[in-house]
């Protein structure tokens, strides 16, 4: 594998300024380390000539391939053919990559780390992202991330792009080479066809129409400490044949993105450039760029919180539903600039990331999954953060996690127990709540009836607990959901919203989903302000009426 020293940053995909100076393992210097107009011209000519070979008659093609080529050193490209890869797609990618200045070979899961040592770029094509992730496993994923971090290149197409973006379920938190979230992951089966793309900034597209087949839709993930990606193209048309309810989601989302990861580079295609000769040049350009040809992208500057911003860390890992995470981002986007919100993983919590934040928010999903994602060290860091004055807001699964019972996942941040855990899957829908005194101070609503989305959240009941103060009830359930065998009459009267303290920190728990209920996002805003002790100075007056 090449150990690469990256070139000075520049903004254009095809601009070649400065030197990219790799050294092959074993001490053999690369011609890429020569920074001269002649070498840069040779590399540009090689690319143009290679792509023109597809248009030559067979006789001229044979003569061209037999002629000596004064090219810079060959790029060594590996095509991943492990479990989850699509055999027909592998052949299409092999056909699309010219064999001039490039050697291509297939690599398998067995011996992957050793195979990567002999490569400059790994290409992962279409297939099943979940099967690819499972096939790689922990060791295979670590081999790929180490390869890119040390200077290798990664090109993901279709499923391979899903694999390298930010994970969206328990199986896809694998590589995460690019800080891109998957927009509407539940609607991934949106269909196949031809879509239109539009270039972003100085990028140039080989064609406007591209082949698409259930690829990911990208948007910035805004993760803790992550380098933002640079988008090359966005969708200008829509496909929603698989689910008409998804109509209108695709346009404006990013289709081709690229980013630095450690000393390496990654390019992700939602579309399939190798399926059309008119767009195949883009795949070849991506391979060459990922291998170190040309400058790295200039990423947007890392955002920094304003001096008065409330810094919020939202857990996004196993057990966290993407829609709930993104809903929290949307709710805390108002008022603009008041909150600085970033995603954190369980691993980042374990290594002290919460020290950079005022509050941690655990979203809807699975309390058991979040418990696994954080691990013992992360859970200890979480409790210590709140005990030392940090705020905690738990929504649905995050509320389950904060209870004292059941002890298999409860962290004892609040003196409540979860009632009837055997029938936790009691239903989803809009429920009616009764707001209690104290709701205005903590959540910005006067006492009274309100309606909010519920999705199998905990039914909470106050209990005495050693060294924990009594909780303050803020809202109780009036409705009763009892599907899937759950007994009737258990839900009414149980706590749906409460506040408390945990040593020096403040805690707010929602069994319901304010971030997903139209008109209720302000409850989450107020809860965050109260938990970070900003409510008295900054919260707008408590609103009257019912959220419907």
Secondary structure as GFF3:
##gff-version 3
##sequence-region A 1 548
A	DSSP	three_ten_helix	31	33	.	.	.	ID=ss1
A	DSSP	alpha_helix	37	52	.	.	.	ID=ss2
A	DSSP	three_ten_helix	53	55	.	.	.	ID=ss3
A	DSSP	alpha_helix	58	66	.	.	.	ID=ss4
A	DSSP	beta_strand	75	80	.	.	.	ID=ss5
A	DSSP	alpha_helix	87	96	.	.	.	ID=ss6
A	DSSP	beta_strand	102	107	.	.	.	ID=ss7
A	DSSP	alpha_helix	112	116	.	.	.	ID=ss8
A	DSSP	beta_strand	121	124	.	.	.	ID=ss9
A	DSSP	alpha_helix	129	149	.	.	.	ID=ss10
A	DSSP	beta_strand	153	157	.	.	.	ID=ss11
A	DSSP	alpha_helix	159	164	.	.	.	ID=ss12
A	DSSP	beta_strand	180	182	.	.	.	ID=ss13
A	DSSP	three_ten_helix	185	187	.	.	.	ID=ss14
A	DSSP	beta_strand	192	199	.	.	.	ID=ss15
A	DSSP	beta_strand	209	213	.	.	.	ID=ss16
A	DSSP	beta_strand	218	220	.	.	.	ID=ss17
A	DSSP	beta_strand	230	235	.	.	.	ID=ss18
A	DSSP	three_ten_helix	244	246	.	.	.	ID=ss19
A	DSSP	beta_strand	254	261	.	.	.	ID=ss20
A	DSSP	beta_strand	264	269	.	.	.	ID=ss21
A	DSSP	three_ten_helix	273	275	.	.	.	ID=ss22
A	DSSP	alpha_helix	280	290	.	.	.	ID=ss23
A	DSSP	beta_strand	310	315	.	.	.	ID=ss24
A	DSSP	alpha_helix	322	331	.	.	.	ID=ss25
A	DSSP	beta_strand	339	344	.	.	.	ID=ss26
A	DSSP	alpha_helix	346	350	.	.	.	ID=ss27
A	DSSP	three_ten_helix	353	356	.	.	.	ID=ss28
A	DSSP	beta_strand	359	362	.	.	.	ID=ss29
A	DSSP	alpha_helix	367	387	.	.	.	ID=ss30
A	DSSP	beta_strand	391	395	.	.	.	ID=ss31
A	DSSP	alpha_helix	397	402	.	.	.	ID=ss32
A	DSSP	beta_strand	416	418	.	.	.	ID=ss33
A	DSSP	three_ten_helix	421	423	.	.	.	ID=ss34
A	DSSP	beta_strand	428	435	.	.	.	ID=ss35
A	DSSP	alpha_helix	439	443	.	.	.	ID=ss36
A	DSSP	beta_strand	449	455	.	.	.	ID=ss37
A	DSSP	beta_strand	460	462	.	.	.	ID=ss38
A	DSSP	beta_strand	472	477	.	.	.	ID=ss39
A	DSSP	beta_strand	495	502	.	.	.	ID=ss40
A	DSSP	beta_strand	505	510	.	.	.	ID=ss41
A	DSSP	three_ten_helix	514	516	.	.	.	ID=ss42
A	DSSP	alpha_helix	521	531	.	.	.	ID=ss43
A	DSSP	alpha_helix	535	538	.	.	.	ID=ss44
###
